[in-house]
Amino acid sequence: MSFNPMNWQQLCLVDESSVTVWHIERNNDEHHLKQNPVELPDAQGSVSHHTDLFFPISYDEDPYYGPLLPVSAIAGLAGDEAETFMPRNYIKPLLHPTAHCWSATSEVYVGCKEGYVLAIDAETCGVSVLQQKPLPDHLRKISDVVSYVHKEVQRKKGDKPMDLQKPVLFAMAFCNEGLYTAGSEGILFFYQIKGLQYEMKIYADILQPISSLIFSPDYTVLLLVTDQGTLYTYTPAHSGEAVKLLDTCRSCFLAADFLPGNKYCVSVTISGEVQVWLLKDGTGLSKLNLNVQATAMACCPSSNSVAVGTKRGQIYFLDVTEAEAPRVVHRIFVSEFPVLSLHCDQSGQFLIARATQGHIFILDARPSKLFEVLGYVELAGEVLDLSILSDFNSDLVEVVVLLNVAGVQWARLGTFCLSSALATDNDKYVNAHGMFNASAIKMKQYDLDYSLSSAVRLKDNTVYGYCTCAPFICKYRLSEENISEDSSVFLSEKRIPGNQLGSGFLCLSPSSRWLASAAKDGVLLIYDTFTMDILAQKHCHSHQGGGIRSVVFSLDGKFILVNGKNDGALVCLKWKKLKETEFKEAAAYWKSLLAILNKSTSNENAFLKSIAEWQFDPESKLESLPEEKVKEAPLKSSNVELTEEDGNITTLYSSGTIDMTWIGQKIKKVMKEETQRFGNQKKELEMEVEKLRETIQKMILENEQVPDTEKLEPQEFSLDIEEQEKAQAEAEQKVIMMRKEIEMENLANCYVQDVIKHECWDAMYVKGRTVKSFHMAHEVKNYPLKKRSKEELETLEKVLRLKKVETADVKEEGEKAEVMADDSASCCLIGSLSSQYGGNTSILYSQWDLHTREQKVNQIVLLKDIIYNLKTAFNKEFDKVARQKEQDIARVKERNLRIREILAQLELPVEVWEPALTDDEMPERALTVQDSEIKAEKYLTQEERQKAEMLARLEIERQLAATDNERLRALDDMMGGVLEVKKEDILKMDIPPPAFISKPEHVWTDEEKKKFRDYEKKVKELNEEKENYRMSLEDELEKLEASIQETTQNFDETVRKLSEKKVKLEMVIYQEELKIVNLVYALMLDEELGTRETGLHNFLMKKEKEKVKTARTIQMTKSKIESYIDIYENAVVQEKNVESSFAREFADVPADFLEELLQLYRQRPKTPVKETVLDTANPYRKCLGSAEDNKDALTLLMKAMDELDSPEHMPNGLDLSIWENFCLARRNKMESEEMVKWKSQTLAEMQAFLRRRVDDSDVIDSEIEDIFKELTWLQEEKMKLQLNLTIQFLLKQGQVELENTEIPEYSDAVLINKSVIEELNRNIMAQGEKKIASMVEYKDFSKGIFHLEWEHRKMSMQIEDLQQKARDIMSLIISKDRQLLLNVPNYDSNVAHHISVMEQTLGIMDELHKKNVKNRQKKVKQLEKCISLKEQENYELSLELKEMLVSTSERRHIFEAADTRHISEKAARQRYREILKQKHLRGLIKEEKEEFEILQAQVGRLRSRLFPIL
């Protein structure tokens, strides 16, 4: 948001999707804001005119479909949404504004996310898109080169390349020369705008996203602000590079610590930026960026060195002897684990680094030792916290470690000691891998009863721990007295309330006198370690920023550094008030510590200065690797290579180029020694492995030459059985996963199948089927129907009852009923042929009577019922035809059996036609999958395969047994086949010839000749019989085929007729559906008109409220103007009175002086100019003044009058008192003139405000008038819609010959019924005949007519009463009680029975309640007895307690008199020393045993590695 510098009455508001210009209108002491939204161009930068969809320019009216209403009415919107509704096809993505600034011409320049620059006129809110002016060829080439270079730089950095021709602008600043812009590219652009074109130039590139641009007050220096908080200055006049003014931290502070001397402190950020601060006033002296992610930091008390731990496991050592120029002097790669924290002991001898996986590294913190790694300690569990306690008397450094052991609910505290001997003779105390021996560091562990997040230890074995489950601090005493009896867990002595938000941590002062507590709430609490009283409390950081990250005391205890977690703040605290004793103790401790440190500080600092600055090894690429790849780098193996591809550069890292960790170097050294020690055994093993390889290769060659049945699988020659099993397990796992995926896919398909079947098959009351003809390409489909719901049937029944009531009312008039009957009989007027196909059209409303909405809705329900009945009637005929086809197919199949028998007897190879139902005729087949449809082989398990083989064997045996029937074979052999000959087998019969037929005929005897003649006769008779039987079979075959042909042709004819009926029925259904469509459209149009009317009423209400508000404003403004005119006139009169009073006041002055004074009275000083700096570069010099400026002008005018009021301008000889009165009068005159001027300006503003409000009122009046016009038009359209009905006629198809080719004009014709004309003609003829008779009979029937009229009125009233009763009955709500009253025959008895049951229930409940009360009273008495017994016992115990207290006090006096305490303490100390000695010996035995087991395990591994066969 910004004001127009040239006009304070204009305000621009820009967000991500819109731009709004607010105009401020002033009405005396009131200010009104008027909103003017700006229409932004679309995403392509094209400006399109806004279309008002709520009030279109004109309404298009179709002569058939009616008016076309606005889209909001069509969408059914009538509220506030209707005014802003826009269809999706109208919505276009618009530009997204990102920055804006005002020009000197009151234009707003807006930068967009899409790269466009807009110019917006603040008065009209018009938008123009600025276009870049085409560059000359040489400049265009230079611009292309610059863009290409910039894209390449962005690509190498891994960023998305940006288009410099259309940059995304996030900051803009205007000056006389043009427009300066900047964005995420980090480039300062200059736009020289001329008209609607601009030239763009690049002035500076700072390589950081720019978020803001601000000019100095004199517009000579431009300030650039980046997203990271860095400030740059740019001088447009010199056109140089941007100069960095301030560079802030890029990330939050990680840690901070004091340098020796307490003059400086050092901090480090998460991004690895080390900063040195002056402790006195917090001035930043220097900074050094390590370009790595830091995790910890610590300052060495014995030298000005700083250690910084990183996430990669490295520790950087910095030389800060010169606070203004810190430098890196050394780096150690400890391990692949991140360094979590760094701690230095108070003597500055040891540096303890805490890493993950329970590793703690001990380094020599002295620069003279080059920060040597002494060894490491590996603990079982996660290290939560670490603290150090220095004991200068015993020259020991005790390290206290808080562990989180898996499976243990309480905290475990571990301690170990470091002595100076560890640094002088390190090899004695570490093993080959660099791990400290437990005996050398005196490792101890203690279990505490609470789960802690931080712990510190004092010299008197007191431990303070911050509890994680609740905000309090636990105090422990590490002595055997505080160990619980059940387990070796130390119990807390005291719990002190701590911080109130989240788990916290503790920090102990160097003198162990103060204990600091901090947590997520950001409050620092400092306790006295002796009394645990709160000495100080300070809210250093906000809990919203994560609270406090770290706390550190200075060595002298005077300062405390508190670091926030996420707020980027570092707080330095100093004691204000401190007890004298505490101050002396801290000073004494600091003095003793300073005496120790002074011995080595100067030498260490001198050596630190002499160390050369550490340089990054250009051959080692580890620093350029991302952190994820550093983690993956090999640390324990020297023969593994890592390849990284970055673009076109490929770098190979090996053991020679990657810095190995300290642990890796130790492991490499051990492996090298082992390789040298077991070199001979290694060579022997390699030779044996080579022999074994050759043997296996021979076996593989032999295996390839043997037959396939004897071949072994290739994997069986693999000696790595574990790898085989692993591969098989992976394969089985993949099979299981694939099977699960297939099962899930099948399950999903089954679900989809069930859904489709339920919605498209089960839900259908009548399933869709098809009937096809046998020989013709005819097919007929039925109508799939769903069962009508209960609600539809109830609605239909309700409509039918209503129609019956209306029909009964109409039948009162016979003639009218007769006319309706004639209309019903006429299909032409009904508009369909439903009555000819089973539809009951008598229940329909007449098309001429469908005026109301209810009638149209009821007509739609009735038409749907007719369509449903037509489809149902057709489906019944369809089912008959379908059953007929099934019967015909059965008959054809029955006849085909006989035809096949005949063809088999005749031995004719003719294919028999076999009809069958298709899938369309049997759609339920689609729901069943046949085995023949599955092409894939079915998967069978082992059990299923065995079962299938057994069933196949049984089937073969059964078939063999069926073909070889011994009984039938024996009977056939016994009878010789002549026992009985069937007629069907006559064609197969043959008469065997006599045996002598092979002899010559002349050799035959007479008997043989006779037998031969009988044989010929029998053969002739058999052939005749065969021929007759063959002819009969052929006749039967023809009859069967003719019968089949006749049956199928008759069915085809039935299907053809059914198809023709289906076509006509489709026509009828379409006619009814056309009626429904017309009715639905009429209802929809009526609803749209109603919605539009509602929307207009809503908009009209808003406008009327706005009109009332505007009228009230106008009225108030008029009254204010009238009252202000009086004030203005009074001011004018007062100003005139001041001028006229001048002559009266100075009447005593001589005439010559009076004339001169009158001239001076009318003299005015020069126009005062506001005292400002001469800023010729300011583009906003001539700006519109405000009321405050007018007040300043009056003040300047009065200051200018001081010069005229000086005595130098006084006429000679005039009295000084008269001159002073004159000056006062002149000042009053000038003030009154200025007052009149101001009031005239204010009056003009008020009148202008009134004119604008009157204009707004006129606009609102015109809008209201337009709304009323449209409402009137809507009412006319609704009335026209109700009267101008759409009628559907059935016209006879054909051609009509006209004598005259001109078609008559029927635009003003009225469509009436033919019966009306005929009835009119009959009435005219009858009236002429009855006129005389009626005049004669008029007198006689006049009384009867009056009586009939009275009866008619009576019956009409009765009809109305009955109709009202019927409506009341229909609208009556039948409750459950009323249903019981209507349905139950004995309602009163039922109610009485229900009441009796309830009374019995109440009685039973009352008895149960009394019983429960008695039980409760008994329990109360028992409890009272118990209370009395307990009170008696308590009294007796109190008496015993008093006696015990007396005996205790007596024994204490006796003990004190004997004075044996010294002896008992001496014996106890002796016993304690023996216990410690035994415990120490047991610990040594345990450690030696563990080391022996480790060595045994290593020997076993080496033996298995060197001799795998053994």
Disulfide bonds with the S-S distance in Angstrom:
none
